[in-house]
């Protein structure tokens, strides 16, 4: 296998279902080591993208390369290097958890059985239960256990914490960071729990209506946008000749989301300045109303 710094790369990926365009000209690059957050509203195309990357489905056009090899021509490259835990995974309901986990070594060459057993204990997952007996939350935990213990070069989770309570979600985030520090590799995580998971990610990818509208380090995304608020007249003066993503006015108070470097701004008297969180930025970037206001 060629030594490259890029584990996965998509070029001009397109996918449609009849008249519905799920993905359009998606170009992405994932380094060999890193934790990437994939964000998008329902129906944005996230799961379709992950299904194409993992060879569950095929793109209409475009290519996916895994460690420099086109997966359509060399399908074994993705099979050997990728562990994909989709939101909906139809494991045999009658099989016990410990039976399903025992197959991990057959599917993944780096699978760590002892680590899987320890994760079951840490997450209080009863390995003697059948998969069908597990609650939705414990089915998510099972996928987490299998995905982490696989230790594949590329590990993909689609909504891994659905059904988990706050304690279990926090445990997953902590375990992911610890496992990444022990065994660095590529993780791609699609989640709607943006705010609480934001500290995990080296880079964020934001998809809207099948198109990638941002891919950048989280810090870089947040360094180029900020809030300004105060009396409407003062805010209006400040935002003149600036790129405004959205505005909200309540009585005589206005809050605007402005593109720019907050640290480089001269703080005008009477105005309040504050940074955005990644979740707030996501909301503004994917809100059609914000776009319409920006164009006015």
C-alpha positions as CSV (number, residue, x, y, z in Angstrom):
1,X,0.0,0.0,0.0
2,X,1.4,3.4,-0.9
3,X,2.5,5.6,1.9
4,X,0.3,8.7,1.8
5,X,-0.8,11.3,4.3
6,X,-4.4,11.2,3.1
7,X,-6.5,8.2,4.2
8,X,-9.7,9.2,2.3
9,X,-10.4,11.6,-0.5
10,X,-13.6,12.2,-2.5
11,X,-13.7,14.0,-5.8
12,X,-16.8,15.4,-7.4
13,X,-19.1,12.8,-5.7
14,X,-22.7,13.1,-6.9
15,X,-25.7,11.0,-5.9
16,X,-29.4,11.3,-6.8
17,X,-32.5,9.4,-5.9
18,X,-34.8,10.1,-8.8
19,X,-35.3,13.8,-8.9
20,X,-33.8,14.3,-5.4
21,X,-30.2,15.3,-5.4
22,X,-28.6,13.8,-2.3
23,X,-25.0,14.9,-3.0
24,X,-23.5,17.3,-5.5
25,X,-19.8,17.7,-6.3
26,X,-18.6,16.7,-2.9
27,X,-14.8,17.1,-2.6
28,X,-13.3,16.2,0.8
29,X,-9.9,15.1,2.1
30,X,-9.3,13.2,5.4
31,X,-5.8,12.8,6.9
32,X,-4.6,9.5,8.2
33,X,-4.8,10.7,11.8
34,X,-7.6,13.0,13.0
35,X,-11.1,13.2,14.4
36,X,-13.5,14.8,11.9
37,X,-17.0,16.0,12.8
38,X,-19.6,15.7,10.1
39,X,-22.5,18.1,10.6
40,X,-25.7,18.7,8.6
41,X,-29.4,19.0,9.1
42,X,-31.7,16.0,8.5
43,X,-31.7,15.1,4.8
44,X,-28.5,17.1,4.1
45,X,-26.7,14.0,2.7
46,X,-24.5,12.9,5.6
47,X,-25.5,9.3,5.7
48,X,-25.5,9.0,1.9
49,X,-21.9,10.3,1.9
50,X,-20.8,7.8,4.6
51,X,-22.5,5.0,2.8
52,X,-20.6,5.9,-0.4
53,X,-17.3,6.3,1.4
54,X,-17.7,2.8,3.0
55,X,-18.9,1.2,-0.2
56,X,-22.3,0.4,1.1
57,X,-23.7,2.2,-2.0
58,X,-22.2,3.6,-5.1
59,X,-22.0,7.2,-6.3
60,X,-23.5,8.2,-9.7
61,X,-20.4,10.1,-10.5
62,X,-17.1,10.9,-8.9
63,X,-14.4,8.9,-7.1
64,X,-13.4,7.8,-3.6
65,X,-9.8,7.0,-2.9
66,X,-8.7,5.1,0.2
67,X,-4.9,5.4,0.8
68,X,-4.5,6.5,-2.8
69,X,-6.5,3.6,-4.3
70,X,-9.8,4.1,-6.2
71,X,-12.2,2.0,-4.1
72,X,-14.3,1.2,-7.2
73,X,-11.3,-0.5,-8.8
74,X,-9.8,-1.9,-5.6
75,X,-12.8,-2.6,-3.3
76,X,-10.7,-4.6,-0.9
77,X,-8.8,-1.5,0.2
78,X,-11.8,-0.1,2.0
79,X,-12.9,-3.5,3.3
80,X,-9.5,-4.0,4.9
81,X,-9.2,-0.6,6.4
82,X,-12.6,0.7,7.3
83,X,-15.0,0.0,10.2
84,X,-18.3,1.7,9.6
85,X,-21.0,1.8,12.4
86,X,-24.1,3.2,10.8
87,X,-27.0,4.5,12.8
88,X,-29.1,1.6,11.6
89,X,-27.2,-1.7,11.7
90,X,-29.2,-4.8,11.4
91,X,-27.3,-7.3,13.6
92,X,-29.1,-10.7,14.1
93,X,-31.5,-10.1,16.9
94,X,-31.2,-13.7,18.2
95,X,-27.4,-13.6,18.7
96,X,-25.9,-12.7,22.1
97,X,-23.7,-9.7,22.3
98,X,-20.7,-11.8,23.2
99,X,-21.3,-14.0,20.1
100,X,-21.5,-10.9,17.9
101,X,-18.3,-9.5,19.4
102,X,-16.5,-12.7,18.9
103,X,-16.8,-12.2,15.1
104,X,-14.9,-9.0,15.4
105,X,-11.6,-10.7,14.8
106,X,-12.9,-12.2,11.6
107,X,-13.9,-8.8,10.2
108,X,-11.1,-6.6,11.5
109,X,-7.5,-7.6,11.6
110,X,-6.6,-5.3,14.4
111,X,-9.6,-6.2,16.6
112,X,-8.9,-6.2,20.3
113,X,-11.1,-8.7,22.1
114,X,-9.9,-7.7,25.6
115,X,-10.5,-4.1,24.9
116,X,-14.1,-4.9,23.7
117,X,-14.7,-6.9,26.9
118,X,-13.4,-4.0,29.0
119,X,-15.6,-1.5,27.2
120,X,-18.7,-3.7,27.9
121,X,-17.9,-3.5,31.6
122,X,-17.2,0.3,31.4
123,X,-20.5,0.9,29.6
124,X,-22.4,-1.7,31.6
125,X,-23.3,-3.6,28.5
126,X,-24.6,-7.1,29.4
127,X,-22.8,-9.4,26.9
128,X,-25.1,-12.3,27.8
129,X,-28.2,-10.5,26.3
130,X,-29.2,-10.9,22.7
131,X,-28.9,-8.0,20.4
132,X,-32.7,-7.9,20.1
133,X,-33.1,-7.6,23.9
134,X,-31.0,-4.5,24.0
135,X,-32.6,-1.1,24.4
136,X,-31.9,1.5,21.7
137,X,-29.2,3.1,23.9
138,X,-27.5,-0.2,24.6
139,X,-27.6,-1.0,20.8
140,X,-25.7,2.3,20.3
141,X,-23.2,1.2,23.0
142,X,-22.7,-2.1,21.3
143,X,-21.8,-0.3,18.0
144,X,-19.5,2.0,20.0
145,X,-17.8,-1.1,21.6
146,X,-17.4,-2.8,18.2
147,X,-16.2,0.3,16.4
148,X,-13.6,1.2,19.0
149,X,-12.3,-2.3,19.5
150,X,-12.0,-2.9,15.7
151,X,-9.1,-0.4,15.7
152,X,-9.5,0.0,12.0
153,X,-7.4,2.6,10.2
154,X,-10.6,4.4,9.3
155,X,-13.5,4.3,11.9
156,X,-16.8,5.9,11.0
157,X,-19.7,6.4,13.4
158,X,-23.1,7.7,12.2
159,X,-25.0,9.1,15.2
160,X,-23.1,7.0,17.8
161,X,-24.8,8.4,20.9
162,X,-28.5,8.3,19.9
163,X,-30.4,6.9,22.9
164,X,-27.6,7.4,25.4
165,X,-28.0,9.5,28.5
166,X,-25.7,12.3,29.3
167,X,-23.4,10.2,31.5
168,X,-23.0,7.5,28.8
169,X,-22.4,10.2,26.1
170,X,-19.7,11.8,28.1
171,X,-18.1,8.4,28.7
172,X,-18.0,7.8,25.0
173,X,-16.4,11.2,24.3
174,X,-13.7,10.6,27.0
175,X,-13.0,7.1,25.7
176,X,-12.7,8.2,22.1
177,X,-10.1,10.8,23.1
178,X,-8.2,8.3,25.2
179,X,-8.3,5.6,22.4
180,X,-7.2,8.1,19.8
181,X,-4.2,9.1,22.0
182,X,-3.2,5.4,22.4
183,X,-3.9,4.4,18.8
184,X,-4.1,7.5,16.5
185,X,-6.1,6.9,13.3
186,X,-8.9,8.5,11.3
187,X,-12.3,8.9,12.9
188,X,-15.3,10.4,11.1
189,X,-18.3,11.1,13.4
190,X,-21.6,12.3,12.1
191,X,-23.7,13.7,15.0
192,X,-26.4,16.1,15.9
193,X,-24.9,16.6,19.4
194,X,-22.7,19.3,18.1
195,X,-22.2,21.5,21.2
196,X,-21.3,18.8,23.6
197,X,-19.0,17.0,21.2
198,X,-17.3,20.0,19.7
199,X,-14.0,19.6,21.7
200,X,-13.5,16.2,20.1
201,X,-12.9,17.4,16.6
202,X,-9.8,18.5,14.8
203,X,-11.9,19.5,11.7
204,X,-15.5,20.1,11.0
205,X,-17.3,19.4,7.8
206,X,-20.7,21.1,7.3
207,X,-23.1,19.8,4.6
208,X,-26.2,21.6,3.4
209,X,-28.5,20.3,0.7
210,X,-26.0,17.8,-0.5
211,X,-23.1,20.3,-0.8
212,X,-20.1,20.8,1.4
213,X,-20.2,24.4,2.5
214,X,-17.3,24.3,5.0
215,X,-14.4,22.0,5.8
216,X,-11.8,23.5,8.1
217,X,-10.3,23.2,11.6
218,X,-12.8,24.1,14.2
219,X,-10.6,26.9,15.6
220,X,-10.3,28.4,12.1
221,X,-14.1,28.3,11.5
222,X,-14.8,30.1,14.8
223,X,-12.0,32.7,14.4
224,X,-13.7,34.3,11.5
225,X,-17.1,35.1,12.9
226,X,-18.5,36.8,16.0
227,X,-21.6,38.4,17.6
228,X,-22.1,42.1,18.0
229,X,-25.1,43.4,19.9
230,X,-26.4,46.7,21.3
231,X,-28.7,49.5,20.3
232,X,-30.0,49.0,16.8
233,X,-28.6,52.3,15.5
234,X,-25.1,51.6,16.9
235,X,-25.1,48.1,15.5
236,X,-26.3,49.4,12.1
237,X,-23.4,51.8,12.0
238,X,-20.9,49.0,13.0
239,X,-22.1,46.5,10.4
240,X,-22.0,48.9,7.4
241,X,-19.7,47.5,4.7
242,X,-19.3,44.3,6.6
243,X,-20.5,40.8,5.8
244,X,-23.4,40.0,8.0
245,X,-24.7,36.4,8.2
246,X,-27.8,37.2,10.2
247,X,-29.5,39.9,12.3
248,X,-32.1,39.7,15.0
249,X,-33.9,42.8,16.5
250,X,-36.0,42.8,19.6
251,X,-37.5,46.2,20.5
252,X,-34.5,48.6,20.1
253,X,-31.8,45.9,20.6
254,X,-30.1,44.2,17.7
255,X,-27.8,41.2,17.5
256,X,-25.8,40.5,14.3
257,X,-23.5,37.7,13.3
258,X,-20.6,39.2,11.5
259,X,-17.8,37.7,9.5
260,X,-14.4,38.8,10.7
261,X,-11.6,38.3,13.3
262,X,-13.0,39.3,16.7
263,X,-9.5,39.6,18.2
264,X,-8.6,42.2,15.5
265,X,-11.8,44.3,16.0
266,X,-11.8,47.8,17.6
267,X,-14.4,47.5,20.3
268,X,-16.9,50.4,19.7
269,X,-18.3,51.9,22.8
270,X,-21.9,50.8,23.6
271,X,-21.6,47.5,21.8
272,X,-21.0,44.0,23.1
273,X,-18.8,41.5,21.3
274,X,-18.7,37.8,21.8
275,X,-17.6,34.6,20.0
276,X,-19.9,32.0,18.5
277,X,-19.9,28.4,19.4
278,X,-19.6,25.7,16.7
279,X,-23.3,24.9,17.1
280,X,-24.4,28.5,16.7
281,X,-22.2,28.8,13.6
282,X,-23.7,25.6,12.2
283,X,-27.2,27.0,12.8
284,X,-26.4,30.2,11.0
285,X,-24.7,28.5,8.1
286,X,-27.5,26.1,7.5
287,X,-30.4,28.4,8.2
288,X,-32.1,29.4,4.9
289,X,-33.6,32.5,6.6
290,X,-30.1,33.6,7.6
291,X,-28.9,33.3,4.0
292,X,-31.9,35.4,2.8
293,X,-31.1,38.1,5.3
294,X,-27.4,38.0,4.3
295,X,-28.4,38.6,0.7
296,X,-30.6,41.6,1.4
